[in-house]
Amino acid sequence: AQPMRPRPTERAVGIREVHPLTTYEDVCNEVGIYGPIESISMDQAKGNVTVRFVDPTSAAQLCAERSLLQFRGQLSAVALEKSGPLSAEVAAAVQQGATRNLYINFGPSGGALAERLSANHLKTVFGEYGHVESVRVLAKQAIAFV
């Protein structure tokens, strides 16, 4: 028997009973391997996270492979959820290769600058444009990822 194809509106995964100190980066690290993520919503007071994938196949694969995820030592239940269709703008951008990552190259002499810039500083600067899930500064390579 062939596996069922997910419906286009089933792009979301609900994660319940998430540890209260779980971060967006923790969630990305755990579920990002399943495919491009459109958005992540967290309600830390209730311990709920909703991950909306770009492709419904990603959500279906995550749910088929894992019924539980672990965040900071606490097991969290995973279930497929309905979500609205992907907007035409986002779909077109993804087809053209868009990602949610920002790559910063400080240039050949930028190592000293990269060493002085902290992840918190970059998070503050780029946070003005929207929620920043994670920042990694690799000073020796004079690059950063936001």
N, C-alpha and C positions, 0 to 999 in steps of 0.2 A: 504494500500500500504506500502511496506517495504521501509525504507530509503535507498538511494543510498550509496554504499560503496565507500569511497574515493579511488582514485587511488594512488599507491605508490609514484608517483611523486608529489602529492599534500600534502606535509608535511609542507609547509611554510605558514606563515601568514604575510601579509604586514600591517603595521600600519602607517597611514599618518597623517600629521599635528600634530606631537608630539611636546610638549612644549620643547624649547631649553635647559632647565635645567634638563630634564628627564635623569635619570641615568640607567645603566644596572640593578641595584638592583630594581629600580622602575618597570621596565619591567618584571623582574623575579617575583616580588611580585604579579603583576597583571595577568600574564598568566601562571605561573608555576603550578597552580592548575590543569591545563588541561592535563598535562602529562610531561614526560621527554623531556628536551630541548637539541637538539644537539648543536645549536649555536644561537647567537644573533648578528646581524649587525646593527650598528647605523650610520646614516648620519645626525648629528645634524645640519649641515648647511642647509640641505634641509628639516629637520623635518621628516625623514623617518626611520622606524625600520623594519627589517625583522627578524622574529623568525622562526627557523627551528626546528620542533619537530622531535623526533625519530620516532614516529608513526603517520601516516597520519590521524588516527581517532582523535587524539588530536587536530590537526589543524581544522578538520571539526567540532568538537564539539564546539570549541571556536567560530568559525564563525557562527554556528547555534544559539548559545546562546547570543552572543554579537556582535552587529554591530558597537558599539562605546565603547571605553575605555577612562578613564579620567586620565590624568597625570598632576599633579600640577595645577588643576583647568581648564585644557583645554581638550575639547573632541577631540578624534582622531578616524578616520575611520579605520575599520578592514576589510580585505578582504583576501580570500584564494589565494595563489600564488603557482605556480609550482616551484619545486625544484628537483635537481637531486636525484637519489636513495641514500639511506643510504649506506655508505661504508660497506663492509663485515666485516672489523675490528671493526667498531663501533657497528654494529649489534651483533656480537659475544660477545663483551665486555658487552653490555647491557643485553644480555641473561644470562650472568654469574653474573649479579648483580652490574655491574659498575655504579657509579654515578659521578656527576661532583663536589661533595662536598668533602672537606678535613676536617676531624675531628682531632683536636689536643687535647690530654689529657696531661696536665702538671704534672700529678701524684699527690699523696696524699700531698706532701709538695710544690706543684707548685702554690698555691694561690698567694704568693708574686710575683712570676715571671709573672703570668698572669696579675696582677695589674700593673706591670711596662711596659708590652708590649701593645702598642697602636694598634688599628686597622690599622692606617696608616703605622706603622712599619711592621706589617705582610703583608700588601698589597705590600709594597716595596720589601720585601724579596721574596715573592712568585710571584710577578710580573715579576721577571726575567725568569720565566718558561712559561709565557703566561698572557693573560688578566685576571685580577681578578675582578669579578663582585661585590662581597661584602665580608666583613669580620665582624664577630661578636665575640667579646671576652666577655666571661662570667667569670669574675675574681672570683666571690664567689664559682663557681663550678670548677674553675681551668681548663676550657676548652675554645676552640675557634673553629669557623667554618669559612673556607675560601672557 
